[in-house]
Amino acid sequence: MGETSRILVVDDEENLRNILEFQLRGEGFEVQGVGRGDETLPTVLDWNPDLVLLDLMPGMDGFSVCRQLRGHETTQGVPIIVITARGDAATRLQALVAGAHEFVVKPYAWDELLARIQNVLELARRHAGKVSFLGFPGSAATEAEVNRLLDESTDFAFLSLDIDHFRRFNERFGYETGDEVVETVAKMILEELSKHDPEVHFAGHLGGDDFVLLVDPDVARPIADSLTERFNHASAKYFTQRENLRGHYEIVNRRGQRESVPLLGLTIAIINNVAQREMHPRRVADIAAELRLYGKSRPGSIVVTERRR
């Protein structure tokens, strides 16, 4: 048995915070709670938790807390799970860009939240607390680069990438295999950027299976098309011929029931000419989230772009 994990709960609703602390202690975690966003960084520096459960509260909101933790040298690798009643796709993407590792919507099922906590802690142990185990810039650097390009009026395309059905894949095939898939995507990204050599040339890893690319608008679609095609070919090796033909595999879920899970896919959302259109970063996150949500409703890998009016 390893040491007991420490979890910091940040929520301005005292009753909910107390309930969550009680549940976590019942699972054997060491727990501490704070009620204000501006208390988070000092507490993390003093107590050194293994994980922060963070509500998107008013005042110093959760996004600001994420950025503050990611921007501090000592706390930049601490895993963060955002827990919020705001379940829209744009808020989820904004939380990931700000530095969250996971996103859970209230009201949550305790067994689901516990599974997310255990998953994030296991990944943090595997990756030794690094912002990105791939060596890519993390969320803070990604957001800083977006703001720099906007400030300098350098036009670019914003590509948001993530792997469909990745959590279920990890549950079935294990974290080591999941890491291998993420590393494959990272390698493909670097190869595509090198192949096209765009003037705007940035790849960020927001954690897990989420990536952001910033490139010249004229190479955004060719890069995205090549990545989805290559991913489909590379991911097929994890499944049997029969599963590849069917487009799904079967697992036994936590309730002991058999369940069909679609094969892995790569969804890429493209927002073009961000600086030219003077788009605010929040608007970029909104559009990217909407596009990704649509893409995930379609089977297989897909590139989704805006339909401008």
N, C-alpha and C positions, 0 to 999 in steps of 0.2 A: 504494500500500500504506500502511495506517495503522500506528500503533505496535503493537508486540507486546503482547498482552494478558497480564496478570499473574494467576496463579491460586494461591490459598493452599489447601493440602490439610491438613485437620484430621482426624487419625485416630490412635487410640492403638495400633493394630496396625502396628508398624514395617515389617514385610515388605510388607503391602498398601499402606502409604503410599509406600514406595520404588518399588513396581511402578507405581503410578498416576503418581507424579512422572516416572518414566522414560517412560511412554506420552505424557504431556502434553508433555514436552520434545521428543519425537520429532515432535510436531505443530507445533513452533515456539513454544510458550508459554514465558514465564518462570514458574518454579515455585518455591515455597517450601513447606516442610512443618513442621507442629508436631504434637506428640503429646498435648497436654492442652488441654482446653476453656478453662482459665483463661489460656492463652497466646494465645488467638485475638484478643481485643480489642486488647491492646498491639501485636501483630504487624500487625493491620490498620491501626491508627493510624500505625505506623512505616513500613510498606511500601506501603500504599495499593493493595491488589490490586483487579483488576476483577471478580473472582468468588471466592467461597469454596465449596469442596467440603467438606462437613461430615458426618462420621459421627456417628450417635447413640450415642456412647460413654458408659460409666459415669463416675462422678465428677461433674464439671460437665458434664452431658449436653448433647446437641445442642440440645434445646429451650431450655435456659437460655442457651446461646451465641447462638441466634437472637434471643431476647428482649433480651439484652445489646447485640447489634449494632443491633437495631432501636430500642432505647431511647437510643442515643448520637447526638447531633446530627450528628457527623462521619461516622458509619458507617451511618446508618439507610437509606441508599439502595443499599448494596452488595448485589449479587445473591448469593443463597445457594442451592446445590443440596444437598439432604440425600441422603446415600447410606447405606443401612441394610439389614440383613438382616430387619428387621421390616416385612414387606410388607402388613400388614393395613390396611384402609381407615381405621380410627380413627387409627392412627399417622400416616398421610398427612395427614388433616385437621388433626390436632394440630400437625404440622410446618408446615402452611400458616398456621394461626392464629398460630403462634409467629413466623412471618415468612419461611419458606422460599419461594423462587420455584418450585422444582421438587423432585421426589421420585423417586429411583431405587433400585430394590431389588437387593441382592446375591443371587446372582451376576449381574452385568450383562454384556451384550455391549458390547464396547468401541466399536463403531461407533454403537450406540444412545446410549451416554453422551456420545460426542463430538458427536453431533447435538444432544443436549440442551444441552451446553455452548455450542455455536455459536449455538443458538436464543436462549438466555438472554443471551449477550453482545450479540447483535444487538438484542434488545428493550431491553436496558439502554442501548445507544447511541441507539436511537430515542427513548427516554423520558428521556434525560439524567440517569439515576440517580435519578429521583424515586421516592419510596415508592409513590405511585400517580399515574400520568400523568393520571388523571381528576380529581385534586384531592380525592379521597375520603380519609377517614382510613385509615391502613394497619393492619397486623396488631397492632402494639403498642397503638394507640389502641382497636382493637376489643376486644382482651382486657381492657384497662383498663376499658372501658365495661361489659362483662359483669360483671366483678368489682364495679364500683361499684353496679350494679343489685342484685346479690346481697347486698352488704353493707347496702344500704338497704332490703332486702326489697321492692323494687318489682317486681311481677310483669311478665313479658314473654314473648313468643314469640321463639325463635331460628330464623331462616330461613337455611339454607345453600344458595347458588345456584351452579351452574356449567353451562357449555355443553358438551353432549355432542359428541364427535368434533371438538373444536376444534383439536387439534394437527394432525390430518390436513387440516383445512380450511386452516390456515395454510400447510401444505406445498404445497397445490394452488393457493390463491388469493393467497398472499403476506401478509406481516406488516401491510402498510398496510390491506388489506381486513379482516384479523383485528382490528386496532385499531378499525376502523369498527364491527364487530359488537359489540365490548366497549363502545364508546362508546354504541351504541344501547341496550344493556341498562342502562347507567348512567343514561341519560336517562329511560328508562321507569321505573326505580326511583324517581328523584326526582319524577317526575310522579305516580306512585302514592302515594307518601308525602304529597305535597301534596294529593292528592285526598281522602285519608282523614284526614290531619292527626291521627295518633294521639298520645297523650300521651307514650308511649315512641317515640322517633323517631330512629333511628340507621341509617346505611348505611356499611359499611366495605368496602374493596376489598383483598383479600389478595394481589392480583397476578394477572396473567394473566386468566383467565376466572372467577376465584373471588370471590364476594361474600358478605357476611353482613349480614342485616337484623335489627334488634331493634325490635319493635313491640308494641303491645297485643295480647294473645291474641285478642280478638274481631275484629280486622281482618286477622290473619295469612292466613287462607285466602282471603278476597276479594282481597287484594293478590297472593297467589301465583297464583290462578286467572287474574286479569287479565294478569299478567306472561307466563305461558305462552301464553295466547291471542294476545297482542300480538306475542310473539316469533315464534310460528309464522308469522304474517302478514308480519312484517318480514323474516325470514330467507329467505322464499321467493324474493325478488328475486335472490338470488345464484345460483339454479339455473335451468336451462331448464324449460320446461313438461313435457317428457318426464321429466326427472330428478325433478321434484316429484311426478309421477304414480307413478313407480316407487319413490320413497322412497330413492333412492341415486344416486351418481354414480361414475364410474370414473376411476381414476388408474393411473399406472405407478409401482410402488414402487421402492425402491432396488435390488432384485434384477432389475429390468427386467420384472417380471410385472404383468399387468393385475389390478386389485383393485377390488372394489366397496366404497364407503364410504357409510355411512348419512348422510342429511342432518343438519344441525344440529338439536339439540333443547335445551331448557332443563329441567334437573332441579332441583327445589326441594324440600328436606327441611325439614319444620316440626316443631319441638319446642315444645309449648305449656306455659304455666304453669311456667316454669323456676324462678323464685324461690319460688313457692307450694309447689313440691315439694322445695325445698331441694336442688337438684341441683348437684353439684360440676361445675366447668367441664370436667374430664376426662370425666365421664359424658355431658355434653352433646355433646362431640366424638365419643364412642363411638357414641351413638345417631344423631347426624347422619350419621356415616360409614356406618353400617349402612343407614340410609334411602336415602342417595345411591347406595350400591352396588346396592340393590334397584331404585331408579329407573332406573339406567343399564342394567339388564338388560332393561328394557322399551323398545319402540320409541317414538320421538317424545318430545315434551315431556311432563312429568309432574310432579304435585305429590304428594309422599309424606308421610304423617303417621303417627304412632305408632298402634299398636293396643294400647291399654293393657289390661293384665290385671287 
